[in-house]
Structures are given as C-alpha cells and as structure tokens.
Amino acid sequence: MNLSLNNKHAILCGSTDGIGKASALLMAQRGASLTLVARNQKKLDQTLSELSTDHGQVHFSLCADFNEPDQLKEKITNHMKVIVDQAHILVNNSGGPHGGALIDAKEDEFREAFERLLICNQIMAKAVVPSMKELGEGRIINIISMSVNQVIPGLGVSNTIRGAVAQWAKTLSLELGEFGITVNNVLPGYTATNRLQSLAESKAKTMGVTSEYINETWKNNTSLKRLGKPEEIASVVAFLASDDSSYINGHDVSVDGGRFGA
C-alpha cells in the first residue's frame, strides 16, 4: 500500500488541537507540505514547529476565525496565490456548538453553527477546487461526527448542522468526481480530546454526576470499551488523502470503536 503524500500540499483546518493536529503531524510525516488553518497564532506557531520537514517540505500557517466567514474567504483567497494554487488536499474541521436540548436552542445558535460548519466549508472548497481541477486530482475530507449516523442526545444543534454538512459533502462528491476530486466524510466517535472532555463536564453538570461517570458510559457504548485516540482518526484522514483512496468517493467513514449506544 502506498500511503506517501510526497509532493502534495494539504490545507488542514482546525489543525492545532485534537484530531486536526494529529492529522497534521501524520500527514507531514508522510511527506505532505501543509497549510495549517486555525484562529490562534500562538498555537499555529507551536504546531508548525512540530511538523516534519524530512521530505524537504515547506509549511505555512493561516490565522483565521471560522466565526468570521468573510475574513476567512479573503485570507484563503490570498493564500492560494502564495502557494501558487497547488492545493491537492483539503481537510475541513471545526469545533461544534456547545451542548443542550434542541428545543431550548436559540435561533442564533443554528445560524452561527451553520456559518462555522457549512458556510466556511463551502468557502474553503471554492478556494481549492479550481486548482484541483487543473491538477486533475484532489481530496476533500470533512471531519464531522458519528451523529450523522445516530444522533447524540444533548447535542441538538450539532446533530442538525452536522447532518447538513454530510449532505453537502455527498452532493459535492457527485459534482466533482469526474475531475478526479473525491469528497468523503470522517465520522469520529468518542475521541479523547479537549472538546470531548468539555462536553463530558457539561453533561455531567446537567445530570448531577461526575465527568468520569460520563466518560465511562461513553466507553461502554462502544464494542472496544474505550475512547478513541486522535491519532486513530488521523490515520483514516491520511489514508483518504492518499492516492490509494482514489476510488472511494461520497462516503461517510465511521471511526467510532463500534459504537452501539447513545
């Protein structure tokens, strides 16, 4: 199997923490030049310093806030000129909205989540697709959530918007396949990240239990009886970015440890 990413340029969103950072580190190890996108320049600089350059790569950072779509659009448009339109891979990844019952959600929560998780994906895709068409190849990978397959109680807004993102991606896969561009979704399960710990603490507070109890419940709702590691999700992202994934298109790829409960 050839998993090399030599001579590829990948743009990774949300790449300074959790699954995004793990994906960046692995893809750099496999030879890709990277553009890291996140809203905290200090974290971007730290992650850049950890990336492999063993294959002679040059890495970049782009500081942009996905809560500001117009700003993101301007910055990614300008950055494409810097990298001479050589984007082979795009990984869309952004933190979801906070938890809570769907019926209690305010209308603005939906608008904000829609802009961050879907509109910004659209902005990023429109920025890279012209260069992918010229190259005759491309990979767009969206890190979403296992809620696409089975909604997660207490994440009402996230469940709603993540489902929309999945449908957006599947539609895009139909439109871009003929140009050698594949579009796939990675659906992580309960993964040991800061985001998950924050959700555990919020859920524990609502239920009057400890966050440890919530984590144990989540572990027991998988066949492997444990949380996933960011690196395990990153391995799937990196595979979908490789040439060996060239006939996989329009799929939701679950990486959830055999989840069977809520």
Number of C-alpha atoms within 10 A of each C-alpha: 7 9 16 19 23 17 14 21 24 26 26 25 26 25 28 26 18 20 24 26 24 22 25 33 21 18 30 27 18 20 21 29 27 25 24 25 27 24 17 14 15 12 15 23 14 11 19 21 11 12 20 21 16 10 15 12 17 15 19 16 19 20 17 21 17 25 16 13 19 12 12 20 19 13 14 21 16 12 17 15 10 11 13 9 19 19 25 25 28 26 30 25 22 20 14 19 19 16 20 18 11 15 8 9 13 10 9 9 13 17 12 16 22 23 17 22 25 21 16 23 26 18 17 22 17 14 21 23 23 14 18 23 16 12 16 13 21 29 26 29 23 24 28 28 27 23 20 22 12 13 17 16 14 17 19 21 25 28 24 17 22 24 17 15 22 24 14 15 25 18 13 20 19 14 13 18 16 12 15 16 24 29 27 25 27 23 21 24 22 23 24 16 15 11 14 15 17 14 19 20 18 19 20 17 12 11 11 9 12 14 19 13 13 19 21 13 15 20 20 16 20 20 13 13 15 19 21 20 17 20 18 16 24 25 16 17 26 23 18 26 28 22 16 13 15 16 11 11 23 20 15 21 18 20 20 24 19 13 20 11 13 12
